[in-house]
Amino acid sequence: AEANDAFESALAADPDCAEAYEGLATVAYLDGDLVEAVKHYTKLTMLKPSEARFYTNLGAIYNRIGEHMKAAEVLRK
């Protein structure tokens, strides 16, 4: 919860802070909130479209929640 609050505060100061979104995605993933993790990784792919790791993580989460077509689409990018 403390980490989540810190990342939310960082986003309040800078709504395009990729590091804060990555932190929120990681916290959500570790908490088992995969839908929230998808939301943050999706935002990261928009903010940093050349960062392959965000697509890889997003694709892996889609695969884990059974969204195999979305996973394949994201991983192709």
C-alpha positions in Angstrom: 0.0 0.0 0.0 2.8 2.4 0.8 4.5 1.8 -2.5 1.2 2.2 -4.3 0.7 5.6 -2.6 4.2 6.8 -3.5 3.7 5.9 -7.2 0.2 7.6 -7.1 1.9 10.7 -5.6 4.5 10.7 -8.4 1.7 10.5 -11.0 -0.1 13.5 -9.4 3.1 15.5 -9.9 3.8 14.2 -13.4 0.9 12.4 -15.1 3.3 11.0 -17.8 5.8 9.5 -15.4 6.6 6.1 -16.9 8.5 5.0 -13.8 5.4 5.5 -11.6 3.2 3.6 -14.0 5.8 0.8 -14.1 5.8 0.7 -10.3 2.0 0.6 -10.1 2.0 -2.2 -12.7 4.5 -4.2 -10.6 2.6 -3.6 -7.4 -0.7 -4.6 -9.0 0.9 -7.8 -10.5 2.4 -8.8 -7.2 -0.9 -8.2 -5.5 -2.6 -10.4 -8.0 -4.6 -7.6 -9.5 -3.9 -8.5 -13.1 -6.6 -6.3 -14.6 -5.0 -3.3 -12.9 -1.6 -4.4 -14.1 -2.9 -4.6 -17.7 -4.2 -1.0 -17.3 -0.8 0.3 -16.3 1.2 -1.7 -18.8 -1.1 -0.5 -21.6 -0.4 3.1 -20.5 3.3 2.3 -20.6 3.1 1.0 -24.2 1.6 4.4 -25.1 4.1 6.4 -23.2 7.2 4.4 -24.3 6.3 2.5 -27.5 9.9 1.5 -28.2 10.3 -0.3 -24.8 9.8 -4.0 -25.6 9.6 -5.1 -22.0 6.3 -3.4 -21.5 4.8 -5.3 -24.4 6.4 -8.5 -23.2 4.9 -8.0 -19.7 1.5 -7.0 -21.0 1.4 -10.0 -23.3 2.4 -12.4 -20.5 -0.4 -11.0 -18.3 -2.9 -11.3 -21.1 -1.8 -14.9 -21.6 -2.1 -15.6 -17.8 -5.7 -14.3 -17.7 -6.6 -16.4 -20.7 -6.8 -13.5 -23.3 -4.6 -15.4 -25.7 -5.5 -13.5 -28.9 -4.7 -10.2 -27.1 -1.5 -11.7 -25.8 -0.4 -12.7 -29.4 -1.4 -9.3 -30.8 0.6 -7.4 -28.1 3.6 -9.7 -28.4 3.7 -9.2 -32.2 4.2 -5.5 -31.6 
